[in-house]
Amino acid sequence: MQYQVPVIIEPLKEGGYYAECPSLPGCHVEGETYLDALENLEDVIRIHIEGRLEFGESLPPELIPFHQQQKFSLQLPVMVGA
């Protein structure tokens, strides 16, 4: 099953990016690039959700089952120029 998961990604002063999922405490990572941070966070979130389900724990209501046929919004960063 896929879930819509709210995440926050922000640049770090020393370089790289920090990403977290406020709905799942402990799910936070860093990455060299925006995409690295996003991919790392996806892995951490997947492991976290699988663990909760394996132990019969409920998921936070902020995590909504995702169906590819449904409409969703996304803010996509697009770099133009150098």
C-alpha positions in Angstrom: 0.0 0.0 0.0 1.2 3.5 -0.7 0.6 6.5 1.6 0.5 10.2 1.2 3.0 11.4 3.8 3.5 15.1 4.7 7.2 16.0 4.8 9.4 19.1 5.3 12.7 19.7 3.5 14.9 22.7 4.2 18.5 23.7 3.3 21.2 23.5 5.9 23.5 26.5 6.6 26.5 24.2 6.2 25.3 22.8 2.9 23.0 19.9 2.1 19.4 19.4 3.1 17.4 18.3 6.2 14.2 16.4 5.7 11.6 15.2 8.2 8.2 13.7 8.6 6.6 15.5 11.5 3.8 12.8 11.7 6.3 10.1 12.4 8.7 11.0 15.3 12.2 10.0 14.6 11.9 10.1 10.8 14.4 12.7 9.8 17.5 12.6 7.6 20.1 14.7 5.8 21.2 14.6 2.2 23.8 16.2 0.1 21.1 17.3 -2.4 17.4 17.9 -2.2 16.7 14.6 -4.0 19.2 12.7 -1.7 17.4 14.0 1.3 14.0 13.1 -0.2 15.1 9.5 -1.1 16.8 9.0 2.3 13.6 10.1 4.0 11.4 7.8 1.9 13.6 4.8 3.0 13.3 5.8 6.7 9.5 6.4 6.4 9.0 3.0 4.7 11.0 1.2 7.4 9.1 3.1 10.2 5.7 2.3 8.7 6.5 -1.4 8.1 7.7 -1.7 11.7 4.5 -0.2 13.1 2.3 -2.4 10.9 4.4 -5.5 11.8 3.8 -4.9 15.5 0.1 -4.1 15.1 0.5 -0.4 15.8 -1.8 2.1 14.2 -0.6 4.8 11.8 -1.2 8.5 12.4 -4.3 9.9 10.8 -2.1 12.3 8.7 -0.9 9.3 6.6 -3.6 8.9 4.0 -3.7 5.8 1.7 -2.6 6.9 -1.7 -4.3 5.6 -4.9 -2.6 6.6 -8.2 -6.0 7.5 -9.7 -6.6 10.2 -7.1 -5.7 13.9 -7.5 -3.0 15.3 -5.2 -1.0 18.5 -5.1 2.8 18.9 -5.0 5.2 21.8 -4.9 7.9 21.0 -7.3 11.2 22.9 -7.2 12.4 23.7 -10.7 15.9 25.2 -11.2 16.2 27.5 -14.2 19.6 28.7 -15.4 22.8 28.1 -13.5 
